[in-house]
Amino acid sequence: MNHKDIHLELLRKIEVNSECTQRELSQEMGVSLGKINYCMKKLFEKGLVKLSNFRSNSNKSRYIYLLTPKGIEQKTRLTILFLERKLKEYDELKAEIQSLQEDIK
């Protein structure tokens, strides 16, 4: 998984569940906790995600991650790029399958 794919997946998961922990994200995505931490820092630096404490939670070390408007725009851009790349891969694979089927005949 490249950084753009990880960023997209993080943005998608945060949008669905803002209360998730980096450890949970790491386990769900099959990516090391260190890589998740690094990517989350980049998302914060770029202003795509902001961090907020639970105000009513007695465990003040718990945070929620919120997508910023800029984060929502970036998620859309990354989704479009991801889809374009996957469609290209699909077309290439489809052409290869057709070629192999013709070779068999």
GROMACS elastic network, one bead per residue, 0.5 to 0.9 nm:
[ bonds ]
;  ai    aj funct       b0    kb
    1     4     6  0.81827   500
    1     5     6  0.60160   500
    1     6     6  0.64706   500
    1    31     6  0.86038   500
    2     5     6  0.53628   500
    2     6     6  0.62894   500
    2     7     6  0.86774   500
    3     7     6  0.59714   500
    3     8     6  0.84839   500
    3    39     6  0.74694   500
    4     7     6  0.50146   500
    4     8     6  0.60874   500
    4     9     6  0.85392   500
    4    78     6  0.71265   500
    4    82     6  0.87404   500
    5     8     6  0.50902   500
    5     9     6  0.61162   500
    5    10     6  0.85141   500
    5    78     6  0.78712   500
    5    82     6  0.75907   500
    6     9     6  0.50742   500
    6    10     6  0.60063   500
    6    11     6  0.85170   500
    6    29     6  0.84202   500
    6    31     6  0.86468   500
    6    36     6  0.81418   500
    6    39     6  0.75810   500
    7    10     6  0.50635   500
    7    11     6  0.60920   500
    7    12     6  0.85317   500
    7    39     6  0.67112   500
    7    40     6  0.80334   500
    7    42     6  0.89642   500
    7    43     6  0.75723   500
    7    75     6  0.82528   500
    7    78     6  0.83297   500
    8    11     6  0.51469   500
    8    12     6  0.61269   500
    8    13     6  0.85992   500
    8    74     6  0.83181   500
    8    75     6  0.59062   500
    8    76     6  0.87911   500
    8    78     6  0.60454   500
    8    79     6  0.69449   500
    8    82     6  0.86737   500
    9    12     6  0.50613   500
    9    13     6  0.60822   500
    9    14     6  0.84999   500
    9    29     6  0.80031   500
    9    75     6  0.88391   500
   10    13     6  0.51429   500
   10    14     6  0.59785   500
   10    15     6  0.84371   500
   10    25     6  0.75731   500
   10    29     6  0.87223   500
   10    36     6  0.83881   500
   10    39     6  0.85108   500
   10    40     6  0.79823   500
   11    14     6  0.51981   500
   11    15     6  0.60968   500
   11    16     6  0.87350   500
   11    43     6  0.87815   500
   11    48     6  0.84519   500
   11    49     6  0.80788   500
   11    67     6  0.72489   500
   11    71     6  0.73743   500
   11    72     6  0.79483   500
   11    74     6  0.87003   500
   11    75     6  0.62452   500
   12    15     6  0.52184   500
   12    16     6  0.64831   500
   12    17     6  0.87559   500
   12    75     6  0.72996   500
   13    16     6  0.51734   500
   13    17     6  0.59955   500
   13    18     6  0.77120   500
   13    20     6  0.83310   500
   13    25     6  0.78374   500
   14    17     6  0.50305   500
   14    19     6  0.77293   500
   14    20     6  0.72149   500
   14    25     6  0.89720   500
   14    49     6  0.87516   500
   14    64     6  0.87294   500
   14    65     6  0.63636   500
   14    66     6  0.69909   500
   14    67     6  0.72248   500
   15    18     6  0.61159   500
   15    65     6  0.84199   500
   15    66     6  0.72866   500
   15    67     6  0.65882   500
   15    72     6  0.87007   500
   17    20     6  0.58812   500
   17    64     6  0.86899   500
   17    65     6  0.84344   500
   18    21     6  0.86621   500
   18    63     6  0.85101   500
   18    64     6  0.51592   500
   18    66     6  0.61303   500
   18    67     6  0.85118   500
   19    62     6  0.80645   500
   19    63     6  0.66220   500
   19    65     6  0.65862   500
   20    23     6  0.82288   500
   20    24     6  0.62261   500
   20    25     6  0.68183   500
   20    63     6  0.83170   500
   20    64     6  0.71895   500
   20    65     6  0.78791   500
   21    24     6  0.51196   500
   21    25     6  0.62500   500
   21    26     6  0.85499   500
   21    62     6  0.81239   500
   21    63     6  0.78348   500
   21    64     6  0.82621   500
   21    65     6  0.89345   500
   22    26     6  0.60173   500
   22    27     6  0.86286   500
   22    33     6  0.67510   500
   22    36     6  0.64759   500
   22    37     6  0.67981   500
   22    40     6  0.84001   500
   23    27     6  0.62773   500
   23    28     6  0.86458   500
   23    32     6  0.86975   500
   23    33     6  0.60264   500
   23    36     6  0.82343   500
   24    27     6  0.51709   500
   24    28     6  0.60920   500
   24    29     6  0.84887   500
   24    33     6  0.89490   500
   25    28     6  0.51475   500
   25    29     6  0.59578   500
   25    30     6  0.82282   500
   25    31     6  0.81344   500
   25    33     6  0.81246   500
   25    36     6  0.73920   500
   26    29     6  0.53599   500
   26    30     6  0.57626   500
   26    31     6  0.50356   500
   26    32     6  0.57228   500
   26    33     6  0.52308   500
   26    34     6  0.86330   500
   26    35     6  0.82475   500
   26    36     6  0.61866   500
   26    37     6  0.89738   500
   27    30     6  0.52020   500
   27    31     6  0.68089   500
   27    32     6  0.78874   500
   27    33     6  0.80998   500
   28    31     6  0.80317   500
   29    32     6  0.86972   500
   31    34     6  0.83784   500
   31    35     6  0.66653   500
   31    36     6  0.68635   500
   32    35     6  0.52802   500
   32    36     6  0.64063   500
   32    37     6  0.86904   500
   33    36     6  0.50487   500
   33    37     6  0.60955   500
   33    38     6  0.85804   500
   34    37     6  0.50407   500
   34    38     6  0.61312   500
   34    39     6  0.86179   500
   35    38     6  0.50176   500
   35    39     6  0.61015   500
   35    40     6  0.84488   500
   36    39     6  0.51611   500
   36    40     6  0.59694   500
   36    41     6  0.85345   500
   37    40     6  0.51270   500
   37    41     6  0.62038   500
   37    42     6  0.87315   500
   38    41     6  0.52367   500
   38    42     6  0.64628   500
   38    43     6  0.88632   500
   39    42     6  0.50281   500
   39    43     6  0.62625   500
   39    44     6  0.86943   500
   40    44     6  0.62243   500
   40    45     6  0.86045   500
   40    49     6  0.80548   500
   41    44     6  0.50604   500
   41    45     6  0.61258   500
   41    46     6  0.86193   500
   42    46     6  0.61162   500
   42    47     6  0.85475   500
   42    48     6  0.86896   500
   43    46     6  0.52147   500
   43    47     6  0.62621   500
   43    48     6  0.52256   500
   43    49     6  0.56928   500
   43    50     6  0.83650   500
   43    71     6  0.81493   500
   44    47     6  0.50902   500
   44    48     6  0.59763   500
   44    49     6  0.51732   500
   44    50     6  0.60137   500
   44    51     6  0.79442   500
   45    48     6  0.76961   500
   45    49     6  0.84334   500
   46    49     6  0.79347   500
   46    70     6  0.87409   500
   46    71     6  0.86115   500
   47    50     6  0.69192   500
   47    67     6  0.87951   500
   47    68     6  0.70245   500
   47    70     6  0.68630   500
   47    71     6  0.70603   500
   48    66     6  0.85199   500
   48    67     6  0.59971   500
   48    68     6  0.53576   500
   48    69     6  0.74632   500
   48    70     6  0.54127   500
   48    72     6  0.74818   500
   48    73     6  0.87068   500
   48    74     6  0.74365   500
   48    75     6  0.89162   500
   49    65     6  0.64029   500
   49    66     6  0.54605   500
   49    68     6  0.55180   500
   49    69     6  0.89563   500
   49    70     6  0.83600   500
   49    71     6  0.60782   500
   50    64     6  0.84052   500
   50    65     6  0.58154   500
   50    66     6  0.52579   500
   50    67     6  0.64894   500
   50    68     6  0.67436   500
   51    63     6  0.65456   500
   51    64     6  0.59538   500
   51    66     6  0.63844   500
   52    55     6  0.85876   500
   52    62     6  0.87804   500
   52    63     6  0.55234   500
   52    64     6  0.52891   500
   52    65     6  0.64360   500
   52    66     6  0.75428   500
   53    56     6  0.88565   500
   53    57     6  0.83758   500
   53    60     6  0.65385   500
   53    61     6  0.73845   500
   53    62     6  0.62627   500
   53    64     6  0.61758   500
   53    65     6  0.89013   500
   54    57     6  0.52974   500
   54    58     6  0.83589   500
   54    59     6  0.81076   500
   54    60     6  0.65712   500
   54    61     6  0.83914   500
   54    62     6  0.63737   500
   54    63     6  0.58595   500
   54    64     6  0.68039   500
   55    58     6  0.81697   500
   55    60     6  0.76041   500
   56    59     6  0.88145   500
   56    60     6  0.86415   500
   57    60     6  0.62042   500
   57    62     6  0.77866   500
   58    61     6  0.87877   500
   59    62     6  0.60552   500
   60    63     6  0.76254   500
   66    71     6  0.88198   500
   67    70     6  0.77236   500
   67    71     6  0.52063   500
   67    72     6  0.62619   500
   68    72     6  0.63197   500
   68    73     6  0.86662   500
   69    72     6  0.51041   500
   69    73     6  0.63604   500
   69    74     6  0.86761   500
   70    73     6  0.51055   500
   70    74     6  0.61714   500
   70    75     6  0.86042   500
   71    74     6  0.50253   500
   71    75     6  0.60607   500
   71    76     6  0.86044   500
   72    75     6  0.50647   500
   72    76     6  0.63293   500
   72    77     6  0.87682   500
   73    76     6  0.51558   500
   73    77     6  0.63276   500
   73    78     6  0.86886   500
   74    78     6  0.60185   500
   74    79     6  0.83703   500
   75    78     6  0.51470   500
   75    79     6  0.59826   500
   75    80     6  0.86166   500
   76    79     6  0.50601   500
   76    80     6  0.62743   500
   76    81     6  0.87454   500
   77    80     6  0.52098   500
   77    81     6  0.63176   500
   77    82     6  0.85833   500
   78    81     6  0.50858   500
   78    82     6  0.59838   500
   78    83     6  0.85189   500
   79    82     6  0.50052   500
   79    83     6  0.60857   500
   79    84     6  0.85482   500
   80    83     6  0.51466   500
   80    84     6  0.61389   500
   80    85     6  0.86129   500
   81    84     6  0.50994   500
   81    85     6  0.61533   500
   81    86     6  0.85933   500
   82    85     6  0.51876   500
   82    86     6  0.61394   500
   82    87     6  0.85490   500
   83    86     6  0.50893   500
   83    87     6  0.59718   500
   83    88     6  0.84845   500
   84    87     6  0.51874   500
   84    88     6  0.62044   500
   84    89     6  0.86580   500
   85    88     6  0.51753   500
   85    89     6  0.62447   500
   85    90     6  0.86173   500
   86    90     6  0.60316   500
   86    91     6  0.85975   500
   87    91     6  0.61537   500
   87    92     6  0.85938   500
   88    91     6  0.51302   500
   88    92     6  0.62169   500
   88    93     6  0.85730   500
   89    92     6  0.51199   500
   89    93     6  0.60691   500
   89    94     6  0.84607   500
   90    93     6  0.50896   500
   90    94     6  0.59539   500
   90    95     6  0.85437   500
   91    94     6  0.50283   500
   91    95     6  0.61713   500
   91    96     6  0.86144   500
   92    95     6  0.51745   500
   92    96     6  0.62287   500
   92    97     6  0.86805   500
   93    96     6  0.50144   500
   93    97     6  0.61249   500
   93    98     6  0.85970   500
   94    97     6  0.51219   500
   94    98     6  0.62298   500
   94    99     6  0.86249   500
   95    98     6  0.51239   500
   95    99     6  0.61695   500
   95   100     6  0.86689   500
   96    99     6  0.50327   500
   96   100     6  0.61909   500
   96   101     6  0.86004   500
   97   100     6  0.51073   500
   97   101     6  0.61187   500
   97   102     6  0.86121   500
   98   101     6  0.50625   500
   98   102     6  0.62076   500
   98   103     6  0.86553   500
   99   102     6  0.51509   500
   99   103     6  0.62802   500
   99   104     6  0.88006   500
  100   104     6  0.63364   500
  100   105     6  0.88576   500
  101   104     6  0.51612   500
  101   105     6  0.65026   500
  102   105     6  0.52067   500
